[in-house]
Amino acid sequence: MKDAVVPDELLARIRRFHDHTFPGVQEQFQTLVSEGQHPSILFIGCSDSRLVPYLLTGTGPGDLFLIRNVGAFVPPYDGSTGYHGTSAAIEFAVLNLKVARVIVCGHSHCGGIRALYEEVNPLAKNLAAWLELGREAALPVQVCPEALRRTEQRAVVLQLERLMGYPMVRSQVEAGLMTLHGWHYVIEDGEIHVFDVRSGQFVPASVATHSGHGPYIEHLSEPLFNEIDMAYKLGDNP
């Protein structure tokens, strides 16, 4: 008796795409090939499987240039921490694709942010080094849901500040040709909280007056993410 063949679900899925999904969008993809891609948005998001950029933004093929990594972190421009695909993608999006918006999207229950407060597996040497990009956002408090939420938000704004260290980003922002957007996606509510640069707060999109941008406030003397701690009193945290 022959051994039973285990169905390959992944193979079935890619065949379904080719046979059933692709015919409906074939013309669109052919146009994107013949005319090239022209996305207007660079979306820097966490690699978390629950974060689905196309669903959140209501976009489709050719609309977003995507960067996904643990924590949605942005390395510094000076390259002091080594080679980074993230930095290369940012440069390509701004210099070659001429994107007009850059979104940094963190989210609730982020494993990368929680890892800032925990020991990292000793085998995960690259992960340990990568997490240092979010270390500045961590709070000197005992871990609790509110502390994690604040850290997630602080991390988003920290990346916005890092982006302004990229000369091609800064020049476009200062010229009014590009806007930076800080988002914090609350998975369980299905709502994005957008960063309002003038108030220093994350505002639910349902009541926000913009999608999370505003003139970058050049004259702020303190890091922007310090502003979001006003509603979080560290002294009251156990």
N, C-alpha and C positions, 0 to 999 in steps of 0.2 A: 504494500500500500504506500503510495506516494505521500510525502509530507504535505500538509496543507499549506497553501500559499497565503502568507500574511498580507492583507491589502496594504498598499503603500498610499496612505491618505494624502501625503504631500504631493506625490506624483499625480494623483487624481485631481488635486486642486489646480496645479499648474496646467493640466490638460483642459480643465473646465474654463480657465481663463482664456486659453488660446481658442477653444472651440466655441465658447458661448459669450464671454465678456468682451474679448478683443474686437470681434466683428462690429460691435456697436460703437466703438471708439476708434476704430482703425483710421478713419479719415483725420481725426484730431491728432493722432500720433504721427501720421505721415506728414501733416503740416508742421508739427514740432520738429520733425527731422529735416524737412526741406527748408524751413525758414529759421531753424535754430530755436533754442530756448530763450525766453525773455521774461523770466520771473521778476516781479517787482518787490518781492519780499524774501528776506533771509530769515529763516526760522531756526533759532538755536534752542533745542529742547532736550530734555532729559531722555535717556534711552528707555525709560520705563514703558512697559507694554500697554499700560492703561492710558498713556498720553498719545492721542491720535491727531496729529496736526491738521489733516485734511477735514476731519469731522469738526474740529473746533473752529476752523476758519471758513468752512463752507467752500473750499477751493478744490481744484482738480489738477490733472496733469499739466505741467508747465507753469503753474502759478507760484509754487514755493520752491526755494532752494533750501534744502534741509541739512542741518548739522545736528546729529544726535550723539550725546555722550553721557556718562554718569554725572548727574547733577546739573547738566546744562551749563558747564563751566567754560570760561574763556581764559586761555593762557595769556600772560602778558606779552606785549608786542616785541619786547627786546629779545625774545628767544632764549632767555637765560635758563629755562627749564627743559631745553632740548627741542627736538623736532616735534611738531604737532600738526596733525591733519586738520584740527579745528582752526588753527591760525591760517593755514594755507587756504582753507575753504572761505574764511572771512575775507581774505585778500582777493580771492578770485571773484567772490560775489560782488564786492564793492568796485574793484578795478575793471573787471571784465564784463560782468553782467549788469553793472550800474544799478543795483537795487536801490529802491527809494525808502524802504522801511527795513529795520532790523528788529526782530522780536526775540527777547530772551524769555523763555517760558519754563518756570519751575512748577512744582505741583505739591499737593498735600501727600502725606505718607511717603515721602521720598526716602528710599533706602540709602541713597548716596549721602543725603544730609544726616540721617540717623547715624551713618557710619562715622561721621565726624566725632561722635561721642562714644564710640565703641572701639575695641581693638580689631584691627584688620588681620585677616588670615595671613600668617607669615609667608605663605606662598604667593600672595597677591602683591608682589613688589611694585608693579606698575600702578595698581589701584591705590596703594598707599601713597605713592608719589603724586598721583592725580588728585587725590582728596585734599592735598595741601593747598590746591587752588581755591578751596572753599573754607579753609581754616579761619580766615579773618572774619567770616560771618558767624562763627560759632559763639555762643554765649557762655559766660563763666557761671553757669547755674546747673542745678540738678535737672536731668532730662525729664520733661513732662510734655504733654501734647501742645501746650501753649508755647513752650520754648522751641519745640521743633517747628511749629508753624512760623514763629518769628524768624528762626534761622533760615527756613526755606525762602522767606521773603527777603531777608537781608542778603542771601546769596544771589538772588536775582539782581538786586541793585548793585551789588559788588561787581557783577559781570558787566553791567551797563557802564560802570566807571572804568573797568578795564578796556571796554570797547573804545572809549574816548582816548585811550592811550595809543590806538592805531592811527597814525597820521592821516591815512586815507579816509577813515571814518570821521575823525574830528573835523577835517576840512569840509567834508560834505555836510555835516551837521551844522557847522558854523555858517556855512553858505546858505542854509535853509533848503538844501537839496535832499536831505535825508532826515528821518526821524527815528528815534530809538524808543522801543516799547518794552516795558517790563510787565510780565504777566505771571500771576500765580493761579494755577488751575486747581480748584477744589473738586477733587474727583467725585466725592460723595454727593455734592450739590449740583454738579454739572455746570458750574459757573466759574468764569474767569474773573479774578480780581486784578484790575489794572493799576499800575503805579502812576500816581499823580505827582509829578516832579515838584510842583509848587507847594503842595501840602505835606509832602513826604509820606503819604499814606497809600495803601492799596485799597481801591474802591471797587465794590462789586460792579460788574459791567451793567447790571440791570438798572443801576442808578447813576452810572458814570456819564460824564458829558463828552468824553472822548475815549479813544481806544488805548489809552495809556501813554500818550506822548504829550509833550509840551516842550517849550524851549529848554534846552539843557542849561541849568543855572550855573554859569561859569564861576560866579563869585562866591559860591558856598564855601565857607572855611572848613567845615567838617564833612567827613564822608557822608554821602546821601543816606546810606543805610542806617546811620545813627538816628536819623529823624523818625524812622518807623518804630523805634523803641519807646517813644514817648507814651504809648498806650500800654506798655508792658513794664511794670514796676519790678525790677529785679529784686528789690528788698522784700517783696511780698512772696517771692517764690521760695518754696521749701528747699 
